[in-house]
Amino acid sequence: MNRQQQNGIGHRKSLKQNGHYEEPSWPSTDTWDDVIPLPRLSFKRSAWVIFTLAVICFANSYDGDFVFDDSEAVTGNKDLKPETPLLSLFHHDFWGRKLDSKTSHKSYRPLTVLTFRWSYSLAGGLYPMNFHIINIILHGIVSVLMLATFSLLMAGCEVRDGRPIFGCPRAALFSGVLFAVHPVHTESIAAVVGRADLLCALFFILSFLGYIKACLKDVDDESLYRPSSASILWLIASMLLCALSVMCKEQGITVIGIISAYDILIICKIDLLEIIGIKSQTETIKADEQEFVKPWKKCLLFRHIILLVSGLIILTTRWRIMGSTTPTFQVFDNPHSFVNGSLFRALNYNYLYSINSWLLVNPWWLCFDWSMGCIPVIESLSDWRIVVVIVFWIILASLLFTSLNGILNQQKRNITMALAFLIIPFLPATNLFFRVGFVIAERALYLPTAGFCIIVVTGVSKLCQDKDKREIIRYCIYYLVLMFVIRSVHRSDQWRQEMPLFLSGAKVCSLNAKVHYNIAKLNGDKGNADIAIEKYRLAIELNEEYDQAMNNLGNILKEKGDLKEAEKLLLKAVNIRDDFAAAWMNLGIVQASLHKNNSAEKSYYTALKHRKRYPDCYYNLGNMYLEMGKNQLAIQAFRNATQQKPDHVNAWGNMVILLDNIGLTTEAEKVGKEALQYNSDPSLLFNLANVLGKQDKFKESEVVFLKAIQQSSKDSRMYANLGVLYHRWGKFEAAVKAYTTALQLDPSLDTTKDNLRMVHRKMEKAQRK
């Protein structure tokens, strides 16, 4: 293959100079790639290096817990369970909610949830290790595919035997290594929910590579590739892979923009500024060159029509699945998008873009959540952060100018494609097309990192033109990679468990109310009530309208007996958010404890108004009616709870006990047996056994008691009541044995002691006779 053929695919013949057609003068790929002080490896060796580094950096997250969003998307998602119909995945969002629900975020990612279901099935349950290992391997695979992508982006597509060869091996290796070890990827890998980003990236890159394959039709190594045709099958395959990417995460649709940019800039080598007249052509194209231009223009148009139609079909389908509505978010989810005035909203958006860019440059400043005061809103033109926005645009404009000014050579195309990769996949997170539910999300930078890597490598290549600096730059490269590896390992370790993760967030975003809320919630779950109260109060201090923190703090204070303050907090929570069903229910519980039964009843029914399927609310309503002596209303409330949640143990149990207490033992038996059809909890068995015993159905009661004891052999109540059964049945020796076992488990059972003495007297009396 001659030199001209190696410089790329789809080259336009050169401008006429001295009667010959030559390529415009720019540094060859070999020249700018060779100056990078890294070894020249084959693709296979480079791939192994990158895969190994990608796995090593995040390997310590393999035994991590389910953390943060995993609790909702994985552990609390019924779509993972085998009993859930498989087709339900395609009617629910990423979190397992119905897409037409008011609480749905419209994040339709059925393929990602399907892989969660496979992980659940393979592991035989919710064992996080199986989920984490798959994420780590996926990142390694994506990093290797990125190596091929970097070669195509930075070297064009050098062809041999109809296949692209590994061009710019040093630059591609450097870019691939940076991508593989970049710490900003930690969330996408160490968090199980990050699999959406990994799968999206996988199909994204395969779609891009499939499109390149389509454009390699009829290529041989003896002729310069001219993109005047394309493989329809590979084009269709590329678009199907794009659709699969979208079904993993919405960001996948942006591959169409990357493909379009690559087709125009790299395959067809079109200078758009020249076409629209901003640049003037200093040379004219000869007639035979024009003959070459016509077919590729025609095929370029054809390919872009396919891209456009495919994109519209995917977007239209996605929009219809969402119910033709956008998700609804609250102010604290993304306060910058609620700023009044287009100017200040634009300033805030651009400041967020600059922060995202800074995270790529300085990944030591990472946080699991960036909402609620972590980045204060810009509300004044005197805010010094506007300078950051200006600097951000100066840098971006400089890169654009560098990439577009003068003759569009390969290195300038590299920068243009880098900017395309940096910007286009990030577009769904920009708030420009629709409001998103976050301020900054590190996971949204997974694909844009590729553009950052190309910019860094291009800059390093420029610096290496000076031979005297190459040795210093070599050590700087090794140092940078080492620092990224160390930071990735450290950050992965923080993501293994929730407490280290949340505490690390408090160091980065001390003003973030949600960070302190999560620390409080975790401590509350662990029984550290005092720390939880302190952190909840701090969260409310940072965000005076943090209704969820008020609800949780109210619950803890209720448990500690501080009912007055709990009521005050819960009233404030429902005033802030009138449709906060959980807060209304908790308010009802507190008011019932304060014997404000009329207010409690109103609170319960308000909760049910905003959440029609709320079995816990019916259960608590039933408890209030029970305390008030309104037995029929209590039974109806318990029945409603069990209808909405057939395995609601407490509702079944209270219903059986109430029916038994009011003398309806036959009905209590019927309800108890009905409950066991849905749940064989030992407490339900215990209640049914007591009811059967009272009806002198001793044998049947004994069988049920023994089943309960098999499940709960350390429960002294089981043996105590079994002893009563045997006592009444006349089996005194069995009664003694049961009473003795109960007292061994709990020596404080005075009633059981009395019963044991009584049965001993009866046995002695029987012996005397």
N, C-alpha and C positions, 0 to 999 in steps of 0.2 A: 504494500500500500504506500502510495507516495505521500509526501508531506502534506499536500493540500487535502488529501483524503483523511488524514489523521486529525485535522483540526476541528472536525465536527460533522454533524449531519445537516443536510439541507442548506449548505452554504450557497449563497448567491454567487455567481461568477463575479470576479473582481471588476472594478472600474478600469477602464482602458488607460494603460500607461505605456507610452513608447511602442504602441502597436501590439502589446501583449496584454492578456488578461491575468492579473495577479490578485492575490488576496490583499486587502488593506493591511497596512503595516501595524501590527500589534504584537506583543510578546506571545510566543507560542505557549501552549499549555505546558509543554515540557519545561520551558524556561521558568515560568512563574511557579510551577509545582516543584521543580528540582531545587529551588533555593530554600525551601522549607527544611530545616535541619532535623528531619525524621527519617527513619529507614524506609526504603521502598520495598513494600511487601506485596505478595500476591493477594488476590481477593480472599482466598481461602484463609490465609494466615491472618490477614487483617480482620476477617470476620471472627476468627477464634479469639483474637486479642480483645475485640470489642465485646463479644458475648461474655467472655470471662470477667472483664471489668464491670460490665453491667450487672452481672449476678453477684459479684463480690461486694459491690457497693451497698446493695440492699438485702443481702442474704440474711443479715441478723434480724430481719423482720419476719422470718419464716415461722417463728413460734409466738408471734404476737397475738394479742387478744382481738376481738371485734371492738373497734373503738369509734367514738363520735358518731358519724352518720351511719356506720355499719349497723348500729342497733336498730335503726328504722328500716334500712334498705335490705338488710340480710336477716338478722335474728328476729325481727318483728314482721317479716314479710311472708305472708301465708302462701304466696305464689311459689315458694321454694319447696313446699311440702308435697309429697307424692299424692296425698288425697285431694289436692287442688287440681281441677281439670287443666290440662296443658294449654288449652285454648284461652284460658283466663289471662295468661300472660299478655296476650295480644289485645286485651280490653282494659288492662290496668296500666298505671304509670310505673315508674321505676321503684316507687315505694310501696307498691301493692294496692294503691287506692284506685277506685274507678276514675276514669279520665273525665267523666262528667261531674265528679264531686267538686264542691266548692273549695275543698282543701287541697285538691290536686294541683301540683306544680306543672302539669302537662309534660313532664319529662318522659317521653315514650321511648323506652330502651328495651324492647322485649328480648333481643338476642343476648344482651348482657345478663338479664334476669334468668334466661334459659341456661347460661353457663353457671350461674349461681346454683340453679336447680341441679345441674349435673354434678357440681362439686358436693352439694348436699347428699345426693344419691350415692356417689362414689365413697364418701367418707362415712356414710351411714348416719348422718346427723350433722348438727352445727358444730363441727370441729374446725376452728379457725386455721390450723396449720395447712390443711388441704387447700383452703382458699388462698392463703398467702403464697404458697409455693407456686401455684399457677400464675399469680400476678408477676412474680419475680422472673419466671421463665418467659412469660409474654414480653416483658420489657427487654430481655435479652434478644428475643426474636425480632422485635421492632427495631432495636438498635442495629442489628445486622442488616435488616432491610433498608434502614436509613443510610448505611454505608453505600449500598448500591445507588440509592437516590442521590447522595452527595456526589458520587462519581458522575452521574448523568447531569446533574445541575451545573457542575463546575468544569466539566470537560466536554460538554455537549454529548454526543453519542457516537463514539468511535466504533466502527463496525468491522467485524471479522467473521466470516462464514455466516453472515446473516444475523449475527448476534452482537450486541454492544460489548466492548471490552472494558476492562477496568482502567478508566482514564484518571489522570491526576491522583495517583495512588497515595501520595504523601498528604495532599490536601484532604482527600476523602477520609483517610485514616485519622487525621487530626480532628476533623469535624465529627466523625463517628465516635471517637473517644470522648470528646467534649459532651456530645449528646448523651452517651451512655452513662457518664458519671455525674451529670449535672444535678446538684442537690435539690433544685426546684421540682424535680420529678418525684420526690419522696412521697408526697401525698398520693400521687397517682399509683404508686406501687405498694407502699406499706399499708394504705387504707384499702380494704377490700372493695369499697365502692369505686375506687380508682380504676377498677377493671373496665369500666365504661370508656375511660380515656385510652386505655391500652388497646382494647378491641377496636375502638374507633380509629386509632392510629394505624393498626394492623391493616384493616380493610382500606383505609385512606391511601396508604402507600401501595398496596396491591392494585388499587384502582389506577393510581398514577403510573405504575410500572406496566399495567395492562394496556393503558393508552399508548405508552411508548412502543410496546410490542405491536400494537395496531399500526403504528406509523413506520414500522420496520418492514412492512410488506415489500417483497420484491427487491430486497437489498442483497447485494453480494459484495465481496471484498475487492472487486476489481473496478467498481464504478462508484462515483460519488452519489450518495443517497439524495434523491430529489423527492420531496414529500408530495407527489402528485396523486397518490392513491393511499388507501388505508384499508385494513382488514375490518370488514363489517362485524365479523364474529368477535374480534378482540375489542372493538369499540363497544359492542353490546355488553361483553363481559366486564369491561371497565366500568360501565354505568351501573351494572348489577352490583358490582363490588362497592360502588359509591352508595347505592341504596342500603346495602348491608351495613356500611359504616354509619349511615344515618340511624339505622335501627339499633346501633350500639350507643350512639350519642349524637345529638343534633349537629355538632361541629363537623360531622362527616361531609355535609353538603358542600363545604368550602373547597373540597378537592377539585371541584369543577373549575373554580377560579384559578387554582394552581396549575391545572392542566392547560387551561386557556393561555395563561401567561407563558408557560413552557413552550407551547405550540408556536406562539407568535414570536417569542424572543429567541428561543434556542433552536427549535426545529426549522422555522422559516426565516429566522434572523431578520425580522422586520423591525425597522426603526420607526416607531409610531410618530415621533416628533417630526420625522422627515415626511411621513405620509400626510400629516395634517398641515404641513407647510411651515412649522416653526423652525425647522432646519432646512437649509437650502442645499440642493444637490450640486456639488462642484463639478461632477462629472456626469455625463449622460450614459445611459445604458444602451448598449448596442442592440441591434434588431434580434440577433439570435438569443441574447440575454432576455429580451422581452418575451420571446417565445417560451423560455424556461419559466418566466415569472407567471404567465397566464395559468398553467395547470395547477401550480401550488396554491395560487390565490383561490382557484375554483375549489380545490380540495380542502383548503383551510376553511372556506365558507361552509362547505358541506359538513366538516367535522364540528364546527361551532354551532351549526343548526342542531346537530345531534346532542351536543352539550346543553344547549338552551332548552330543547324539548324535554330532555331527560331531567334536567334540573327543575323545570316547571311541573313535570309529573310528580317527582318526588316531593316537592314543596306543597303542591296541591293535596296530595294524599296525606301528607303529614298534618296539614292544616285541618282537613276533614276529620282525621282521627282525634285531633285535639278538641273537636266539637266546634271548630271555627271561632274559637275564643282564645285569648291570651291568658296566661296565668295571672293571678292576683297576688301581689306582695304587699307587705306592710312597710311603713316608713323605716322601721329599724332594720329591715332586711337590706335596704339599699337607700339610705337617706339622701345620697347625692342625686338620685333620679327624681326626688320630690322637691328639689330646690325651685323656688319661684324665679321666673325670668330666664329667657333663653341664654343670655350672656353668662350668668353665673352657673347655669347648668352645664354649658359648654366648658367653662373654666374648670369645674369640678371633674367632668369626664376626662378632660385632657390631663388634669393632675393625676387621676387614677391611671391613665395610660403611662405616665412617666414613672409612677411607682412600680407598675408591672415591669417596665423596662429595667428599672433599678434592681428588681429581684433577680433578673437574669444576669446582671453584672455583679451583684453583691448578694449571693444566696445565703449569707449568714443571718439575714434579717427575715426569718420565716415564721409564720403563725398559722395555726390550724383554722382560724376564723378572723376575718378582718372587718366585721360589721360593728355596729353599736359603739361609735365613738373612737374606734381604733384609728381612723383617719377622719379628723374633724372636717366638717363641710366648710368650703370657702364661701363667705357671705359678704366680703368687703373687697373693694379694689385695692385697699391698702394691705391686704394679706400678703406677706412676704413669699408665700408659696407660689404666687403667680410668676415669680422669677424662675421657678423650677419649670413651669409650663413653657416659658419662653425659651429656656435653655434646651428643653426637650425638642421643641420645634426647630430650633437652630441646628441641632445635631441631625434630626430627621431630614431637614431641608438640605443640609450639606451632603448627606448620603444620596438623596435624590438627585442633586445637582451633579455629583460625581458620577453617578450611574448613567445620566442622560446627556451630559455635555460632551460634545465632540463626537468622533467616530465611535460607534457602538461596538467595542471589541469584547472579547470573551470575559475579561475581568470585570468590565462594566456590566455585562449581562449577569455575572455572578452576583454583583451587589443588587441588581434589580430583582433577580430571583430570590435573593436572601430577604429583601424587603417584602416581596410577595409572600414568602413563607412566614415571615414575622407578622404581617398584618392580616392577610386573608383568613387564616384559621382562627385568628383572634376576634374577627368581626362579630360573631354571635355574642361575645362577652362585652361588647362596647356600649350597650344601651342605645345604639343608634336605631336599630330596627324594632326593638321591643325592650321593655324593662326586664332586667334580670334580677334574680333573687339573692345577689351577693354584691359586696363592694369590690373585693379582690378575691379571686380563686386561683391558687397556685396550680391547680389541676388544669386550668384553662390555658396554661403556658406550655403544656406538654409538646404539642406540635410546633408552636411558634419558636420554641428553643432551637429548632433546626435552622431557622433564618439567622438567629443570633450566632450560631456556630459558624456559619459561612462567613458572616461579617468579620468575626474574630480571625478566622483563618486567612481571609483575603488581606486583612490588615497586617497580620504577621508576615505574609508573603511580601508585602510592600516593604516592610522594615528589613527583610532579609536580602533585599537587593544590595545592601551594603554588606560585603563579605566580612568585614571586621566585626559586625554585630551578631553574626550567626551563632557563634558559640555561646554568647551570653543569652541569646534568645532561646537556644536549645534548653538551657538550664531553667529559664523562665517558664517554658512550656511544661517541662517535667514538674516544676514546682506548682504550677497552676493545676495540673491534673492531680497531683498528690493532695493539694488542699481541697479540691472538689471531692476526691475519694474520701478523705477524712471527714469532711462535713456531711457527706451522704451517709456514711456509716453512723455518725453521731445522730443525725436527724432520724434515721431509720430506727435507732434505738429508742428515741423519744416517742415514736409512733407505735411502739410495741404495746404500751399500756396507757390508759387514759390519764392517770394522775400526772406522770412526767410530761405528757403532751400538753395538758391544760396548764401546768405550772410554767412550762416554757413559753406558752402563749402570754401568760401574765407578765413575763419579763419583756416581751417585745411590744405588746399592746396593753399597757397597764390601765389605759382609759377605756378598754373594751368591756362593757358591762356583761356581754355574753360569755367572755372568758371566765369572769368571776362567778357567773351563774352556773357554768359547767363544773367549776371547782366545788361550789356549794352543793350542787345536786349529787355529785359523786360522794362527797363527805356525808351528806344526808342518807344516801343509800347504804353507806358503811356504818351508820349509827353515830357518826361524829356530829351530833346536833349543834353543839356550841360553835364549831368552825363553820358549819353550814349556815347558821343564823348570821354570823359575822359577814360571810361572803355574800349572802343574799341581800343584806342591808347595804353593802358596798355597791352591789349591782344596781339596786334601786336608787342609791345616791347618785350614781353615774348616769342613770337613765330613769328619770322620775315617772315615766309611763311604761315601765317594764312590767306588764301585767302578769306574765308567766312567773317572774321572780316573786311577785306579790302573792300569787296563788300558792307557790311551793312554800314560801315563808309562812303563810297563813296555816298551811297544813302542819308544819313542824310546831308552830306555836299552839295549835289546837291539841296536838299530842302532849305538849308540855303543860297543858291546862290553862294557857293564857288565851282564853276564849274571846275576851273583849278586843284585844289587839288583832287577833286573827280575823274577827268579824270586820274590823275597820279596814284591814288590808284587802280582804276579799271584796268588800263593797267598792273600794277604790278600783280594784281590778275590773269588775264588771261595768263600772262607770266608764272606764277607759275603752273597754271592748264589750259592747252590749251582747255580742253573740258568743262570748267565751263560756261555752257549756260546762266545762270542767270547773271553772271558778264558781258558776252558779250552783252546781251540785255541792261543792265544798262549803259554800256559804250556807246552803241548806243544812248540812251536817252540823256546822257550828251553831246556827240558830236553833236547831232542834236540841242541841246540848244546853243551850241557854234557855230552853223551854219557851222559845218564841215560835210556837208551832205554826201559827198562821203565816208568819213571814217565811218560815222554813218551807212550808208547803208551796208557797208562791215561787220560791227560789228553785225548788225541785222541778216544778212545771215549766218554769222559764228555761231551765236546762234542757228539758225534753222538747221544748218548742224549737230550740236551735239544733238539737241533735236527737232526731226521732228514734234512732237505734242506740239506746244508751242503757244497757242492762244494769250497770252498777248504780245508775241513778234510780231506777225502779227498785233495786234492792234496798238502797238507803231510805227511799220513800216508804217502803214496806216496814223497815225497822222503826221509823217515826210513827206510823200508824199502829204498830205493835205496842209501842210505849204509851200511845194515847188510848189503847183499848179498842181501837177500831179494827176488829179482827178480820172482818170480811174485806175491807179495803186493803189491809196488810196482805191477805192471801192473794188478792187480785194483783197487787204490785209485785209480789214474789213470782206469781205466775207469768206476768209480763216479762220479768227478768229472764226466766227460764225459756220462754218462747224465743226471745231474742238471742239468748246464749244458752243453748241446751246443756252445756257442761258447767253451768254456774253453780258450784258446789254449795256456797253459802246460802244462796236463795233457796235451793232445794232443801237444805238442812233446816233452815228456819221455817219453811212451810210445813215440813213433817212435824217438827217440834210444836208449832202452833196448833196444828190440827189435833195432835195428840193431847195437848194441854186443855183444849176446849172439849175434849171427849169424843172427837170424831176419829177414833182409832182405826176404823175400817178404811176411811178416806185417807188417813195418814199412811196406812200400809200400802194402799194403792199408789199414792204419790211417791212413797219411798222406793217401790219397785220400778216405777216409771223413771225415777232419777238414775237408777242403776243401769238403765239402757244406754245412758249417755256418759256416765262417769262412775267408776267403781272405787271412788275415794273411800278410804277407811272410815271417815266421819259419817258418810252416808250409810255405810254398812252398819255402823254403830247405832245410828238413830233408828234404822229399820229393825235391827235386832231388839232394841228396847220396846218398840211398838209391838212386835210379834210376841215378846215375852209377856207384856201386859194382857194380851189376849189368850194367854195360856197355850200358845203355840210353841211349846218348849223345844221340841226337836228342830223345827224350822229356825227358831231363834238361835239355837246352839250352832247350827251350820253357818248362819250369817255371822255370828260373833267370831267363830274360828277363822272365817275368811278375813275378817277385819284384823284379827290378831296376826295373821300371816303377813299382812302389809305393815302393821304398826305394832311390833312385838314389844316395844319399850313404853307403850302408853298404859299407865297404871289404871286409867278409867276403864279400859277394855276388860281387864281382869276383874276389877271391882264389880262391874255390872254383870259379867259372866258369872261371878260368884253369887250375885243376887238371883240370877236365873236358876242356877243349880240349887240354891237354897230353897226357893219357892217350889222347885220341881221335886224336892225331896232327895236329891243326890248330895248328901252332906259331905262326903269325903271329897268329891269333886269341887264342892263349894269351898271347903277349907283350903284346898290346893290353890284355887283361883284367888281367894282372899289373901293368902300368904304371899303369892307372887306379886299381887298389887301392892302390898305393904313393903315388900323388898324394893320395889321400884320407887315408891313414895311413902315413907314411914309416917307422913303427916296426915294420912287419910283417917280422920277420927271416926267417920261413919263406918268405914270398912272394919276398923278395929271393933266397933260395937257389934257389927254383923258377925264378925269372926267369933267373938265371945258368945253371941247368941246361938250360933250353930254348934259351938262346943257344948253348950248347956243342953241343947236338943239331943246331941249325940250321947251325952252322959245319961240323960233321962231315958233315951231309948235302950241303952245298955242295961240300966237298972231293971227295966221291964223284962 
